Amino acid sequence: MEQVESRSLSKWFVTGFGVGYCPIAPGTMGTILGLILFLPFHTAPLLYVLPALAALFGIGVYTTNFSFALFGQKDPSKVVIDEIVAILFVLFLLPISTSPIWWIAGFLLFRLFDITKPIGVREAEHLPGGWGIMADDIVAALYTLVILWVIYYWTI
């Protein structure tokens, strides 16, 4: 019984409360959910945000380890916790995290890098288990942040 409850909780978490079951663009829908979750906390101090993001990342690694058993695939499209955590990472570390223009730019660039998987992103995918599922999105988030911070410094 406990194993069934644990699997149900893991499935609920890794699918972004069911958003991953969306038949069209589940990764994008997970990213949108991350943006929605960010909105009420966008002014929170990084002192509180960074440990919370680290905890979410760790829980994501742990729970996505079960994705093969849950869905029969190594990195199923239904698993969107990786997109949720990565877009939160992007949004909280933007040059100006209170500006919707920067949120949109972060969202679009993150999706571009998550979908196209440039150098480093694809390699991170090959890490074992939940590490690979979560790490490729964090690398895509890092690409996004580097570009946005460079743009910020060029325009100020």
Secondary structure, 3 states (H helix, E strand, C coil): CHHHHHHHHHHHHHCCCCHHHCCCCHHHHHHHHHHHHHHHHCCCCHHHHHHHHHHHHHHHHHHHCCHHHHHCCCCCCCCCHHHHHHHHHHHHCCCCCCCHHHHHHHHHHHHHHHHHCCCCHHHHHCCCHHHHHHHHHHHHHHHHHHHHHHHHHHHC
